[in-house]
Amino acid sequence: MKNVNFTQMKDGTREEYEFLTRHEVAHTKGTADRLLRALVDLDEGLSGYKITRLGHSLQSATRAHRDGADIDWVVSALLHDIGDLYAPYNHDEYAASILRPFMREQCSWCVQSHGDFQMIYYGHHVGANPNKRDRFAGHIYFDDCAAFCERWDQSSFDPDYDTLDLEFFRPLVREVFARTPYDPEVIREGAREPLVA
């Protein structure tokens, strides 16, 4: 079978859906490489900073790596702004939705919430609430997200920083996205790992 015969999903057969499932599973195997290509596209994104969005992403991940953070933290730092091109008004939620099936809940929650946490640094300059993160006060991952932003996100716009290149991070991204999606042993709801070794 090259293509299904149906034109409405409700008319599909078991054979057709088994055929599609095989194709979809095969397609998911390329997720890591598609994300790595999308990172390169960040070089053409938002301008005005001293470094590109790709440079910022690499620098964030480099800082996480040099802090001794585990693979989930490093890949989170690398991909936390992947949504800038496609979802500029909710880039953090977009990135988290990509990461959530493949990594610890702690990390995907921090990526999802980092936009609100970053307001502490500039909200007062643009008429936004600098304390937007306070709505998460008492959350198990509040301090983790605050540290993520302070150590790796807000500090990673330095053109003179010795940033590792994308090739260094490529195997880490592939390792994370080769995991079984939504594996409870990976997601580890409520678990916390330190950002700094």
matplotlib code that plots the C-alpha trace (Angstrom):
import matplotlib.pyplot as plt

x = [0.0, 1.4, -1.4, -4.7, -7.9, -10.1, -10.8, -12.5, -10.9, -14.2, -14.0, -10.5, -9.9, -7.8, -5.2, -5.0, -4.5, -1.9, -0.1, -0.3, 0.9, 4.0, 4.7, 4.1, 6.4, 9.1, 8.6, 9.1, 12.6, 13.6, 12.4, 15.8, 17.3, 14.3, 14.8, 18.5, 17.6, 15.1, 17.8, 19.8, 16.8, 16.9, 19.8, 17.3, 14.9, 14.5, 17.3, 18.5, 20.5, 24.3, 24.0, 21.5, 18.8, 20.8, 23.8, 21.7, 20.4, 23.9, 25.2, 22.4, 23.2, 26.9, 26.4, 24.2, 26.7, 29.6, 27.5, 27.5, 23.7, 22.3, 21.3, 17.6, 18.7, 21.2, 18.8, 16.1, 18.5, 19.3, 15.7, 14.0, 13.4, 12.8, 9.3, 10.5, 10.1, 6.7, 5.0, 6.3, 3.5, 3.8, 7.2, 7.8, 4.6, 5.4, 8.9, 7.7, 5.1, 7.9, 10.1, 7.4, 7.1, 10.9, 12.2, 11.8, 8.7, 10.8, 12.6, 9.6, 7.8, 10.7, 10.8, 7.0, 7.2, 10.4, 8.7, 6.8, 10.0, 12.1, 9.7, 11.6, 14.4, 12.6, 8.9, 9.2, 10.8, 8.0, 4.9, 4.5, 4.3, 7.8, 6.4, 4.4, 6.2, 4.6, 1.5, 3.7, 4.8, 5.0, 5.2, 7.6, 9.7, 9.6, 13.1, 14.4, 12.9, 14.2, 17.7, 17.3, 16.5, 19.2, 22.1, 21.4, 18.8, 19.1, 22.9, 23.4, 23.6, 27.4, 29.2, 32.5, 31.5, 33.3, 30.2, 30.2, 28.9, 25.8, 27.9, 28.7, 25.0, 23.8, 24.3, 22.6, 19.5, 19.4, 19.7, 16.8, 14.5, 15.3, 13.6, 10.3, 7.7, 6.0, 8.0, 7.2, 10.8, 11.9, 9.1, 9.5, 6.6, 7.6, 11.2, 13.8, 17.4, 19.9, 20.8, 24.4, 26.5]
y = [0.0, 3.4, 5.5, 5.0, 5.0, 7.0, 10.7, 10.9, 9.4, 7.6, 5.5, 4.1, 0.4, -1.4, -2.2, 1.5, 2.6, 0.0, 1.2, 4.8, 3.9, 2.3, 5.5, 7.7, 5.7, 5.8, 9.6, 10.1, 8.7, 11.9, 14.3, 15.0, 15.9, 18.1, 20.0, 20.4, 21.9, 24.2, 25.4, 26.5, 28.5, 30.5, 32.3, 34.0, 34.8, 37.7, 40.3, 43.2, 41.2, 41.0, 37.3, 35.3, 33.1, 30.1, 31.6, 32.2, 28.7, 27.2, 29.5, 28.5, 24.9, 25.4, 27.1, 24.2, 21.7, 23.5, 23.6, 19.8, 19.7, 16.3, 15.7, 16.7, 20.1, 20.6, 19.7, 21.9, 24.8, 24.2, 23.9, 26.3, 29.0, 26.6, 28.1, 31.7, 31.2, 29.4, 30.6, 34.0, 34.7, 31.4, 30.1, 28.6, 26.5, 25.4, 24.3, 22.4, 20.5, 19.2, 18.2, 16.9, 13.3, 12.8, 14.3, 14.8, 16.8, 19.2, 20.3, 20.6, 22.5, 25.0, 25.4, 25.9, 28.6, 30.4, 33.2, 34.3, 33.9, 36.0, 39.0, 39.7, 41.0, 43.3, 43.5, 46.9, 48.3, 47.3, 47.9, 44.2, 42.6, 41.8, 39.6, 37.4, 34.3, 34.9, 33.0, 29.9, 30.6, 27.4, 25.2, 22.3, 23.6, 27.3, 27.6, 25.4, 27.6, 30.8, 29.2, 28.1, 31.6, 33.2, 30.9, 29.8, 32.0, 35.7, 35.5, 34.0, 36.9, 37.4, 37.4, 36.9, 33.8, 30.6, 28.8, 25.2, 24.5, 22.6, 19.5, 19.1, 18.9, 16.9, 13.4, 14.7, 15.7, 12.4, 10.5, 12.4, 12.0, 8.3, 7.6, 5.9, 8.8, 9.3, 6.7, 7.1, 6.2, 9.3, 11.7, 11.1, 13.3, 15.4, 14.4, 17.0, 16.9, 19.7, 22.2, 22.3, 19.3]
z = [0.0, -1.0, 0.3, 2.1, 0.1, 2.5, 2.2, 5.6, 8.7, 9.7, 6.6, 7.3, 7.7, 10.3, 7.6, 6.6, 10.2, 10.8, 7.7, 8.8, 12.3, 10.9, 8.8, 11.8, 14.1, 11.4, 11.1, 14.8, 14.6, 12.8, 15.5, 16.9, 13.5, 12.6, 15.9, 15.2, 11.8, 13.5, 15.9, 12.9, 11.6, 14.9, 13.3, 11.0, 13.8, 16.2, 15.9, 17.9, 20.5, 20.4, 19.4, 17.4, 19.0, 18.0, 19.7, 22.8, 22.8, 22.4, 25.1, 27.5, 26.9, 27.3, 30.6, 31.8, 30.6, 32.4, 35.5, 35.5, 34.7, 33.6, 30.0, 30.6, 31.8, 29.0, 26.3, 27.9, 27.9, 24.3, 23.1, 25.5, 22.8, 19.9, 19.6, 18.9, 15.1, 15.2, 18.3, 19.3, 21.8, 23.6, 22.6, 26.1, 26.0, 22.4, 23.4, 26.5, 24.5, 22.3, 25.2, 27.6, 26.2, 26.4, 29.6, 33.3, 34.3, 36.2, 33.1, 30.8, 33.5, 33.7, 30.0, 29.9, 32.6, 31.8, 29.9, 33.1, 35.2, 32.8, 33.3, 36.6, 34.5, 32.1, 32.7, 34.4, 31.3, 28.9, 31.0, 32.0, 35.4, 36.5, 39.2, 36.9, 38.2, 41.6, 40.5, 40.8, 44.3, 46.3, 43.2, 43.6, 40.6, 41.4, 42.6, 39.8, 37.1, 38.9, 38.9, 35.2, 34.2, 36.4, 35.6, 31.9, 30.2, 31.1, 31.3, 27.8, 25.4, 25.6, 22.2, 24.0, 25.9, 24.8, 23.5, 22.4, 18.9, 17.8, 16.9, 20.6, 21.5, 18.6, 20.3, 23.5, 21.5, 19.7, 22.9, 24.5, 21.5, 21.2, 24.5, 24.7, 24.8, 28.2, 29.9, 33.6, 34.5, 32.4, 33.2, 37.0, 38.1, 41.2, 41.0, 41.3, 40.1, 40.9, 38.1, 39.3, 40.1]

ax = plt.figure().add_subplot(projection="3d")
ax.plot(x, y, z, "-o")
ax.set_aspect("equal")
plt.show()
